[in-house]
Amino acid sequence: MAIDEETLTALSTQTGLSREELIARITRDLPEAVNKMTPNGELPVEPTQGSEKTLLDDVAPPTTQARNPAGQSEV
């Protein structure tokens, strides 16, 4: 595996995802993320300072609140 155990553990802690779910999402989403970050198969021009985008920018944080069927969080 290209991601070492220490990195997987850190990502799992930061995202709140289990190791298995994290691996499943990486396997599913990484190819598309790489395609977005490398348009036409080429590395993009260096971004201006402070605007650097990473592969994790589009990862939604885990939700901890239960939702009712109408999609509103319960109070």
C-alpha positions as CSV (number, residue, x, y, z in Angstrom):
1,M,0.0,0.0,0.0
2,A,1.3,3.5,-0.9
3,I,-0.1,5.1,2.4
4,D,1.7,4.0,5.5
5,E,-0.1,2.9,8.7
6,E,0.9,6.1,10.5
7,T,-0.7,8.3,7.8
8,L,-3.8,6.1,7.8
9,T,-4.2,6.4,11.5
10,A,-3.7,10.2,11.4
11,L,-6.3,10.5,8.6
12,S,-8.7,8.3,10.4
13,T,-8.4,10.4,13.6
14,Q,-8.8,13.7,11.6
15,T,-11.8,12.6,9.6
16,G,-13.5,10.4,12.1
17,L,-13.7,7.6,9.6
18,S,-12.8,4.0,10.3
19,R,-9.6,2.7,8.7
20,E,-11.7,0.5,6.4
21,E,-14.1,3.3,5.4
22,L,-11.1,5.6,4.8
23,I,-9.4,3.0,2.5
24,A,-12.7,2.4,0.6
25,R,-13.1,6.2,0.0
26,I,-9.5,6.7,-1.0
27,T,-9.8,3.7,-3.5
28,R,-13.1,5.2,-4.9
29,D,-12.2,8.9,-4.9
30,L,-8.5,9.2,-5.5
31,P,-8.5,8.6,-9.3
32,E,-11.1,11.3,-9.8
33,A,-9.2,13.7,-7.5
34,V,-6.0,13.1,-9.4
35,N,-7.8,13.8,-12.7
36,K,-9.2,17.1,-11.3
37,M,-5.8,18.1,-10.0
38,T,-4.0,17.3,-13.3
39,P,-6.1,18.6,-16.1
40,N,-5.2,17.1,-19.5
41,G,-2.8,14.8,-17.7
42,E,-0.4,17.7,-16.8
43,L,0.5,19.3,-13.6
44,P,-1.1,22.7,-13.3
45,V,0.9,25.9,-13.1
46,E,2.1,26.7,-9.6
47,P,-0.7,28.4,-7.6
48,T,-0.1,31.8,-6.0
49,Q,1.0,31.7,-2.4
50,G,-1.8,31.0,0.0
51,S,-4.2,29.5,-2.6
52,E,-2.7,26.0,-2.7
53,K,-5.3,23.3,-3.0
54,T,-4.9,19.8,-1.7
55,L,-6.6,16.5,-2.3
56,L,-8.4,16.7,1.0
57,D,-10.0,20.1,0.4
58,D,-13.1,18.4,-1.2
59,V,-13.5,15.8,1.6
60,A,-16.6,16.5,3.6
61,P,-16.1,16.3,7.4
62,P,-18.1,13.6,9.1
63,T,-21.5,14.5,10.4
64,T,-22.2,13.8,14.0
65,Q,-25.8,15.0,14.3
66,A,-28.7,12.7,13.5
67,R,-31.0,14.0,10.8
68,N,-34.8,13.5,10.6
69,P,-36.5,12.4,7.4
70,A,-37.1,16.0,6.4
71,G,-33.3,16.6,6.4
72,Q,-33.3,19.0,9.3
73,S,-31.1,18.4,12.3
74,E,-32.9,17.4,15.5
75,V,-32.9,19.7,18.4
